Amino acid sequence: MAGDGVKGAAGDTRRAVTVAEALRAGAAKIEAAHSQSPRLDAELLLAEALGLRREDLFAAPERALDRDEAARFEAFVRRRQKQEPVAYILGRRAFRTIELEVDDDVLIPRPETETLVEVCLERLAGLDVAEPLVLDIGTGSGAIALALAAENPAVRVIGTDVHPVPLDVARRNVRALGLEDRMSLLAGDVFDDLPPGLRFDLIVSNPPYVTPEALRRLRVEVRGFEPYVALRAGDGGMEFYRRIVPQAPAWLVPGGWLAVEIAEHKAVEVITEFVAVGRYEQIDVRDDLGGLPRVVVARERAAGVAPSVSRADAAALEAALDDAHTGARPVAPDG
Ligand SMILES: C[S@@+](CC[C@H](N)C(=O)[O-])C[C@H]1O[C@@H](n2cnc3c(N)ncnc32)[C@H](O)[C@@H]1O
């Protein structure tokens, strides 16, 4: 490990540790602390300690670490051994095409949420609107809103969060990505504090959806470091769907879209919520890259149309039921 040898100390005859040796020893320590990706973690942390890109490490396996570099790497590995997520140690996380500042006041954006962004981009592309207006409820780091604005240059986004501290992180991300012109942030509790009269072409949310019981079973990496307010939901994990799904039609333009991320075992319950409101059509479920149901999306049905379960709604419900009945699913997302 890095502490086995450093160069640069006067009179110090110990051999400096190389990149390859540091990676091997660091990964072994991180593995012993139950990381699911010890080698990758070690590479990311060593690259950060050396001020290099990860791929640069592979070109220089014999490069020797100096005393400061070795000390920095050791400190990072010690934090990772305590199961602190790599993203919090680095202070950033890649998400689709962008990189976001993150700290322990915000949820670390998950690969599953990239699927939610994908679904939103597809629905936006199908709209005949010059500058679609999007609302991202519970924006946290700003991940969803910023990814949408970055990948669709016509879109304008409002990101809201009930907690002021994540909004500070989101504000820094908006500035760092130069998206101030097309993204605004508001403090607010779901729809309660929005200026009346706003109408959105698309509303998206990755709300808290972990029950308190499931939260206790999550890995230390999640439950010990990530903000509970970003994870925990009452009402059997349904708290936010039972607020967002019935209220969203009043905030959508006719034919606007609502897309929400879900826990993989909640598809049936969430679709049932959409159907019960009687104001949605084209209800659909999308799997994430791991093949688990992750997104429910639906289109607002213009008011006045008789509420009924359309063929598409019924098919979506049936597919979700099939999914729920096949294969064991993990209890809760832990990224
Ligand atoms: C699961 S995190 C999602 C963060 C980010 N959108 C993402 O996908 O990475 C949920 C977010 O909802 C926020 N939140 C919790 N309760 C809320 C409420 N009542 N109204 C608005 N936002 C809320 C949390 O602060 C947190 O940032």
PDBQT file of the ligand as one rigid body, heavy atoms in Angstrom, charges set to zero:
ROOT
HETATM    1  C1  LIG A 401     -34.614  10.608  -4.235  1.00  0.00    +0.000 C 
HETATM    2  S1  LIG A 401     -34.049  12.280  -4.078  1.00  0.00    +0.000 S 
HETATM    3  C2  LIG A 401     -33.863  12.729  -5.785  1.00  0.00    +0.000 C 
HETATM    4  C3  LIG A 401     -32.779  13.735  -6.036  1.00  0.00    +0.000 C 
HETATM    5  C4  LIG A 401     -32.497  13.963  -7.530  1.00  0.00    +0.000 C 
HETATM    6  N1  LIG A 401     -33.690  14.412  -8.221  1.00  0.00    +0.000 N 
HETATM    7  C5  LIG A 401     -31.978  12.706  -8.187  1.00  0.00    +0.000 C 
HETATM    8  O1  LIG A 401     -32.760  12.035  -8.887  1.00  0.00    +0.000 OA
HETATM    9  O2  LIG A 401     -30.796  12.363  -8.015  1.00  0.00    +0.000 OA
HETATM   10  C6  LIG A 401     -35.520  13.096  -3.558  1.00  0.00    +0.000 C 
HETATM   11  C7  LIG A 401     -35.416  14.599  -3.370  1.00  0.00    +0.000 C 
HETATM   12  O3  LIG A 401     -36.708  15.084  -2.962  1.00  0.00    +0.000 OA
HETATM   13  C8  LIG A 401     -36.536  16.094  -1.997  1.00  0.00    +0.000 C 
HETATM   14  N2  LIG A 401     -37.782  16.180  -1.208  1.00  0.00    +0.000 N 
HETATM   15  C9  LIG A 401     -38.129  15.481  -0.093  1.00  0.00    +0.000 A 
HETATM   16  N3  LIG A 401     -39.348  15.844   0.314  1.00  0.00    +0.000 NA
HETATM   17  C10 LIG A 401     -39.800  16.777  -0.572  1.00  0.00    +0.000 A 
HETATM   18  C11 LIG A 401     -41.014  17.545  -0.670  1.00  0.00    +0.000 A 
HETATM   19  N4  LIG A 401     -41.994  17.389   0.226  1.00  0.00    +0.000 N 
HETATM   20  N5  LIG A 401     -41.130  18.415  -1.695  1.00  0.00    +0.000 NA
HETATM   21  C12 LIG A 401     -40.129  18.573  -2.605  1.00  0.00    +0.000 A 
HETATM   22  N6  LIG A 401     -38.967  17.880  -2.546  1.00  0.00    +0.000 NA
HETATM   23  C13 LIG A 401     -38.809  16.996  -1.547  1.00  0.00    +0.000 A 
HETATM   24  C14 LIG A 401     -35.322  15.660  -1.206  1.00  0.00    +0.000 C 
HETATM   25  O4  LIG A 401     -34.724  16.748  -0.524  1.00  0.00    +0.000 OA
HETATM   26  C15 LIG A 401     -34.449  15.065  -2.300  1.00  0.00    +0.000 C 
HETATM   27  O5  LIG A 401     -33.592  16.040  -2.843  1.00  0.00    +0.000 OA
ENDROOT
TORSDOF 0
